[in-house]
């Protein structure tokens, strides 16, 4: 099958990849937006998990080409398995998945738990079995024992992998941002000690150009996180849909299994007609872009590391404690429970900085303290960690009162003053 992609141009899929792509479990991803609620800020960000999955498959093949060019032996069967695993890496992604899984922690992550195992027991597994790749692909995706070399898994779910290299380009393009990395990065991959590494050495000498290109990837990762992934409008919209789902789940009208049959729009419709007043109200508001406002905001700047960790344990991991605080704040403000949404994200870590690299001294990690660019990399990691924000979202009419109530409750004044074009 030949497809035309706005990021990678013409893409030719193998018979195996075409078979997998045509399965209903993959076609569902056409209705799951890659960036969730970011379209409320970036109207062009309507690309989907389906588009992205094809892109990741394409990037995986380009990485294989780079490995072969570097003299690494990659068999046709290994390439087929990596391509299939790359194509399927998001097959268990639910609508607004990262919001529900990572930010509100309602469900296990799409790449953990039993979802993939259940799909592999059906027609997806049967399709892979016909090509003799069921066990190897299941292992690459973490749904079974790893029966292939470790470097193959690194290509699908490593520090700098096919997933990252597609979504950085794709998200930047559809958000209308003019940032990119250079294709020479595909010439830098190698296999060493059964791991996928980035070669920062050539003819025994360190390569500043390769190091610069990896740093460009890290900077792009930071830039998109700052501008898109953590944009406060995207965050509040995602928090609202998460709380709506949470209320529907708590009332027994929606389950994790249901989400694998839904896309973004059918989930919103299910919530609106759920019969759960709070869930219906929040979903309707999101549909009409009637969003809650920032009533209280504190950042890594004013919350010390130890206190931040305590807050994450208390309000990110503990649903009951988070709900208790939301009810307390709602009572103090005289508003409904669903109109107060507490958002306490996990601590932010730039995992990409820990990519294995080959340097003149041997194998190391990019963020090794002895690396010559350690100061620059550490500064980038620190800036990334500093993007952490704690929010309490409320109706606009009580946002001023919320700052006072929450300031007293949490012991720190709100950093958000409201008003102005950039509020």
N, C-alpha and C positions, 0 to 999 in steps of 0.2 A: 504494500500500500504506500502511495506517495502522498504526503501532506505538505501544506505550505504553512509555516509557522512565522509569526512576525519577529521572533527573536533569532531563530536558527536557520531561517530560510527553508529550503526543501528538505523534508525528512522522509527517508524511506524506511518503513517498518518491515521486519521479517514476517514470515508466515506465523510464527509463534506469537510475536508481538501484536499482529493484527487480530489473531484469535482472542488473545487476552483483552485487547482494547474493546472488542465488540461484545464482551460479556456485560450483562445488566449491572453487575457490581461496579464495573468501571464507568459505564455510561452515566450512572447516578452522579458521578463527580462533575459532570457538566453543570450541575446546579449548585455546586458548593464553591463559593468564591474563595480564592486563594488568600485574600487579605481580610476576610470577614467584613466588618463594618467600616473599613477604611474608605469605602466608596462615598461615605458621607462627607469626607474631607477632600478626597481625590476622586472625582467623578469617573475618571477613566479606569480606576482600579477594579474592574469587573472581570478580570481574568480568573480562571477557575482551577481547581485541583486537577481537572482533566487535562487542561492545557499544560499545566506544570508537570504532570506525570509524563507526558510525551517528551517534554523538554529534558527532564532528568534522564530518561532513557537515552536521548540523543547525546547528552553530555557524557554519560557513562561510556558510550561507544567512542567518543572523542578521546576520553581518558585512556581507553584501551589502545587506540591508535598511537597515543603518545608513549605508552609503555613499550609497545613493539618498536617504535622508532628509537627508543633508548636501549634496545637490545634485550628487553624482558620477554620471556616466552609466555604467551597467553594463548591457550587453545581455543578453537572455535566453540567448544562446549562451554568453556569458562566464560567466554564473551556472551554467549546466548543466555547463560544463567544470570550474569550481572545485568544484562539488558532487561531481562524479565523482572528481576527483583527491583531494578530502578523504576520500571514502569508501574509496578504494583506497590511501591513503598507507601503510598497514601490511600490504598484501597479501603482501609478501615476508617478513614477520616470522616467524622460526623460534621453536620452543619455548625459553623462557628466553633470548630473543634478546639483550637488552642485556647479560646476564651473559656469554654466549658471545662476543659481538662487541666490547663495550666494555671489559669487565673482564678477561677472559682473552685477548682478541684472537685467537680461533681462526679467525674468519671475518671477511670484510668486513662493514661495517654493512649492515643491511637496505635502507637508502636509497642505497647505493652498489653498485658492482659490476654483475654481469650478470644477477642474479636476475630483476629486473623485465623486462628485455629478453626473457628466455626466456619469461616468462608472456605478454607482449604478442604473442609470435609464435604463441600458441595461441588458445583460445576467448575469453580475456579481450580480446585485441586485436581479434578478430572482432566481439565484442559492441560495443566502442567504435566500430569502423569502421562498423557498421550505423547508428549515430547521427551519423556524420561527425565524431567527436571523438578518433580514435586519436592523431593526431600532436600535437594541442594538449595532451591529457592526458599523453602520454608526456613532453613537454617540461616540463610543470608538475612532474612527479615525477622529473625528472632523468634520464630514460631516452632522451632524444633532444634535439635542438636546441630552444631556447625559441622558440616561434612566436607567443606571446601577450605582452601587456604584462607588465612585470616585477611590477607590483603584484599580479597574480593569483597568481604564485608566492609572493610574500610572505604571502599569506593561507594558503597550504598549508604553507610551510616558512620562515617568517620568525622574527624575534625574539619577537614576541608574535603568535601565529597561532591558527588554529582548533584545532589539535592541543593546544596548551598550555591554551587556555581550556576545552576539554573535560576533559582529564585532571586538571587541578587540582581541579575540582569533583568529578569521578567518583572519583578516588583518595581524596580527603578523606571523601566520603560513605561509601564502602565500607570504609574503615579505621575508621569510627566517630568521626571527628574533626569538630569543629564550626566549621570555618573555611571562608570563602567570599569571593568578591568580589561587587561590586554590578553589576547589569545595565546601569547607565549607561555602562559601558565600551563597549558596542556603539554608543553615540551619539558616541563620540570618534574613530572611524576616518575617514580621508579619503585621497584620492589626490593626491599632490603630486610633480611631476617623475617620473611613472611609478613611484612607490614608494608602498606602503601606509604611512601615518604615523598617529600618534596626535596629535590636535589638543589642544594645551594652551593654546590661545588662542581667544578669541571676541570679535568686534567690536574687534579690535586689541589686546585686553588679555589678559594671561596668566590662565589659569583654575586657581586652587589646587585646586579640587575634582577636576578631571581629573587633575592631577598626583598628588593623594592616592590616587586610584583605581588609577593605574598602580603606585604604590608599594605598595599593598595586594596587587596581583598578585605583585610581586616578593617581598614578605614571605611570601606563601602558598607561593611556589616554594621559598623558603629553608626554611620550616617543614616542608614535606613531605619535603624532602631530608634534613633533620636527623632527623625522627621516623620516617620510613618508608623512603625509598629507601636511606639509609645505615645503617639499624638493623643492629647487628652480627649478630643472628641471621639476618636476611635475607641479609646478606653471606656468612656462613659457609656457609649452605645453598646459595647460588648458586655459591660457590667450589667446593664439593664436586661439584655437578652439572657444572660446567665442567671440572674435572679428570677426571671420569669420561668426559665426551665427548672430551676431549683424548686420553685413553688409547685409547679405541675408534677414534678417527681415526688415531692413530699405528700401530695394529695393522691398519688397513685394513678394519675391519668397519663403518665408518660414514663417510659423506661428506657434504659440504655439501648436495649435491643431495637426499640422503635426507631432510634436515630439512624440506624444503618439503612433504613428504607426511606429516609426523608432527605430533602435538600433544603437550602436556605429558605425558600419561599414556602414550601409545604410545612416546614417547622413553624414559621411565623403564623401560618393559617391555623395549624393545630393548636397553638397557644391561644390565639384569639378566640377560638371556638372551644376551648378546653372546659369551660364552665368554672374555672378557677379565677375569681375576680382579679386578684393581684397579677397573675400571669397574663390574663387577657389585657388588662390596662397597660402593663409595661410593653407588651408586644404591639398594641395599637399605637402607643406613643412612638415607639421606634419606627414603625411603618410610616408615620407622618413626620418624622424627624423632630418630634417634640421631646427634646432630651432634657434630662435632669442637669443641674449645674453643679459646679465645684463649690461646695460649701466649706470644705476644710481640706487643706493640702499641706503636707510636710514632705521634705525630701531628705536624701542622704546627707545633705548639707547640715541639717539641724537634728537628725536622729543618729546618735552614735551607733557604731557597729554592733555593740552588745545589745543595745535596746532594739535595734532593727531586727536582730535575730530573734529576740523575745517576741516582738510583735508578729513576725512571720509565723512562729510556732503557735501563737495564740489566735491570730485572726486570719491566717492563710490556710493553715492545716486543720483548724478546728471549726467546722461548720456551725456547731451549736453555739460556740462562744461568739462567733461573728453575728449570728442571728440574734443572740441576746443583746449585743451592743446596738445592733440596728433597731431593735424594738425600744431600747432605752432612749436612743437619740430621737426616734420618731415620737415617743411619748413626750419628751421634753419640748419638741418643736410643734406638737399638736398636728402631726400629719400621719398619713397611713403608713403602715409597715413597708409596703412595696415602694414607697416614695423615698426611702432612705437606703442607699446602697453603699456598703463599705467595701473598698477595694484595697487590699493589701497584697501586692504581688510577692512572689518569691525573690530571694536575693539574686541579683543579676551577675552572671559570670560569662565572660567571653571564651567559650570552650574552643573556638577556632584558634586562639593563641597557643594552644597546646598541641598543635599539629607536629607530628614527627618530621624531622628534617635530617638531611645528610649534609654534613659540613666537613671541612678538611680534617677535623679531629675525630670524625666518626659520626655515629647516630646520636641525636639529641632531640630536645623539644624546642620549638621556636622561642617559647617564653622562659627558657633556661636562664637562671641568673647570670651565668657566665657568657651568655651570648653577647656579641658585640653591639647588637641593637637593643639590648635589654631595657635600657632607660626609655626608649621610644615605645617599645611594646608594653612595658609596665604602665606608662602614662596612659596609653590607649585603654588598657584593661581597667585602670582606675577611673577613667572618664566613663567607661561603659557601666561599671558598678555604680557610679554616681547618678545614673539615669533613674534609679529607683525612686518611686513616688508613692506616697500613701494618700488616698483620696476618701472623702465622704461626699457622695453625690446626693443632692436634695433638690426639691422644687425651687425655682428662682426666688419666689416670694419669701422663703425662709433662709436663703443662703447666708445673709448677714448674721442672723441668729445662730445658725449652725456653726459658724466660725467660733463664736463665744462658747456655745455648749460643748463642742468637741475640744476646744482649747483647754477647757477646764477638765474634761473627761480624760484626755490623753496627756495632759501636763505640758503641752507645747503650743505656742501660738501658731495660727495658720500663716503660711508664707504667702498665700494667695490673697491679693487685695481686691480683685475684681475690677470690672470696667475697662474701657479702652479697646482699641481695635485688635490688640493682640491678646485679649483676655481669654 
